[in-house]
Amino acid sequence: MDGLTSAQVAEAKANVVPRRSSRSLAAIVRANVFTLFNLVIGVLWVLILIFGHWQDSLFGLVIVANTLIGIVQELRAKRTLDKLAVINEAPVRVRRDGRDQEIQPRQVVLGDLILLGPGDRLLVDGEVVESDGLEVDESLLTGEADPVHKHEGDQVLSGSFAVAGSGSFVATKVGTDAYAVRLAEEASKFHLAHSELRDGVANFIKYITWLVIPIGALLLYSQLRHSTDFGTAITGAVAGIVTMIPEGLVLMTSIAFAVGVVRLGRRKCLVQELPAIEGLARVNVLCLDKTGTLTAGGMDLDQVLRLRDDQPVDDALAALAGADHRPNATALAIQARYDAVPDGWAATATVPFSSARKWSGADFGRHGAWVLGAPDVLLDAGADGYDRAAELAATGTRVLALCRADGLPSAEAGGDVEPVALITLKQRIRPDAHQTLEYFAKQGVTVKVISGDNPDAVSAIATSLGIPDGDRAIDARTLPDDDQDKLAELLDANTVFGRVTPRQKRLFVGALQSRGHTVAMTGDGVNDVLALKDADLGIAMGAGSPATKAVAQVVLLDNRFATLPHVVGEGRRVLANIERISNLFLTKTFYAIALSLLVGVVGLQFPFAPRHSTLVNALTIGIPAFFLALAPTLERSKPGFVPRVLRFAVPAGVLCAAAVFAAFWAAHTSTSTLVEDQTSAVIALFLTTWWVLVLIARPLTWWRIGLVAAMAVLFGVALLIPFVRQFFALVPGDISNDLTAVGISVIAAIVISAAVKVAGTLRP
């Protein structure tokens, strides 16, 4: 029981596992370099270098820019995540050389003697060598919610966590050999939770790839058939195909996620799964655990109200608190006043506290058995002290009953207990709680207070914080467990719930989700683990139990409840902006597809060269998208990302293509040169896509107006400055054709506005 020696530790295998929060440098480089877009654009770039003019190969720089920016941004996010992950790692208590000490998880080695207490997460597999009422929750591995009593010789698996009692075990499997790590590796090398946004972008890319192949083939055939010059034909085909590819969409999505991670990291908020940022934006119900969230951690012992003067209340309290080898907040508050266990009060048997039981107890031999817990659980209605406890709880005070028992109950308090005293504890309400709750009310996020405490006590605190309907608390023991519809109805109609068991918290989350709600759950205790895992977004406090922080997607490392509005706001910013830039990039894709089909069927020269699309795309998509992806916004995201984007991008893209084709056709039938015809088409292309940018940039704040105006000025500069005009092969020589292109563009802009308004996709 002395643990390993220092020499044995130096030779043993260490618990080295890949971090959950980020992937390796090599994986990041591979993911950004070896992409389908880079392959397609690279092949087209080589074709232009062989058969066309080097000025038309500028689009090849997109490969370099996308790759470098993507790698830099993800590395930046990785550094932030890894630093925060180290801060978030709870130390492991081990015994080495006969001394108890705390070490980092990666310093655990094979054969270490690891000490356990309530809330501790098991990081490695092992065999129990000591158990003092040790109960382990294996629900994250087995799905079974009931804690398992562990005795000497029993096996314990990584991924489970201690919920009650204390004990120790010897590590038998560490690192990638541990059960939970092997499960994670089998599932995925780099796990990402479900993301509608990421899946939507992936689907766009998949379907566009399939469209590019036949349409690109048609366009290439058309250009080769109707062009006298092979190089010109290749250049026209490449211009159409390159424009079809939304090469910057994945990049901008990655940048938005990465910047969101870094911004939250500055607020000491660890995002353990990147798609959690998406969940932040969709949340419309926030379930709060009172203790540790609305109230600050820790409590102070206030009063000891004796119900029996002939009983050793002080000695019993001191002995009960001292019998707990891993004291919780209640035991610590009692120990602060009773710092020494009285002589002769050695415990012969103990029942540790658990959230399910809501009491703890110990047998002190000739001094009898004593229990300490919730009055409404231990006492029958009408018992001595019952009404007084209810009155105190109604003021927001936490109340416990100290009882003498006829023998120590082993599981549920059901024996004869005699109330001896009532214990009151002061809870500290977080100073930022009221302001934070006001923010969620204004943002349309419904708050549900879910606590294991007395309903009256929870109600008093909720009322003091101004939570709507906080004066009407529901006792969770009266709620149905087997009727999800009825439970969901009651949850929708009420706000404050007390005496909620860990299992019920999980049921609450499922019931709310069944009503279509996106549910976030906050918590810090081991009793919150199951609900945090099942919630759409689990948010743990940094001072919470290791098990709680392990399953949450977001950890507030500084324990500040006031950080939550920034967390939600960042999620909304990311999602709203990604939807905006998706509209931009996919409008480009659809106008290229429509234009390629028109040109292929009619048999015309493609209306513009690759250098033209490089210029227009940079001014109406590339540069604006970078700013729009990082812009502030408070819009709450709604489901249906893919259909909303399609309802905007398809009509806008088709109408842009029609305008460009009409302008080019009108110019082509006159006596102007091909370069002049292409210039007219480029003017129409810029004006129509610029108007799409104006629509997407709404609401037009001062900086957005400046952004779209700057893009128009830059295009004007490109037309006016001779060497720029020459570089981009722009010859605005036929005034009649150019004015026709402007007129067509104005009509197209009006029609585009009407079309997208009818589709209901314009933002207010």
Secondary structure, 3 states (H helix, E strand, C coil): CCCECHHHHHHCCECCCCCCCCCCHHHHHHHHHCCHHHHHHHHHHHHHHHHCCHHHHHHHHHHHHHHHHHHHHHHHHHHHHHHHHHHHCCCEEEEECCEEEEECHHHCECCCEEEECCCCECCCEEEEEEEEEEEEECHHHHCCCCCEECCCCCEECCCCEEEEEEEEEEEEECHHHCHHHHHHHHHCCCCCCCCHHHHHHHHHHHHHHHHHHHHHHHHHHHHHHHCCCHHHHHHHHHHHHHHHCCHHHHHHHHHHHHHHHHHHHHCCEEECCCCHHHHHHHCCEEEECCECCCEEEEEEEEEEEECCCCCCHHHHHHHHHHCCCCCCHHHHHHHHHCCCCCCCCCCCEEECCCCCCCEEEEECHHHCEEEEECHHHHCCCCCCCHHHHHHHHCCCCEEEEEEEECCCCCCCCCCCEEEEEEEEEEEEECCCHHHHHHHHHHCCCEEEEECCCCHHHHHHHHHHCCCCCCCCEEEHHHCCCCCHHHHHHHHHHCCEEECCCHHHHHHHHHHHHHCCCCEEEEECCHHHHHHHHHCCEEEEECCCCHHHHHHCCEEECCCCCCHHHHHHHHHHHHHHHHHHHHHHHHHHHHHHHHHHHHHHHHCCCCCCCHHHHHHHHHHHHHHHHHHHHCCCCCCCCCCCHHHHHHHHHHHHHHHHHHHHHHHHHHHHCCCCCHHHHHHHHHHHHHHHHHHHHHHHHCCCCHHHHHHHHHHHHHHHHHHHCHHHHHHCCCCCCCHHHHHHHHHHHHHHHHHHHHHHHHCCCCCC
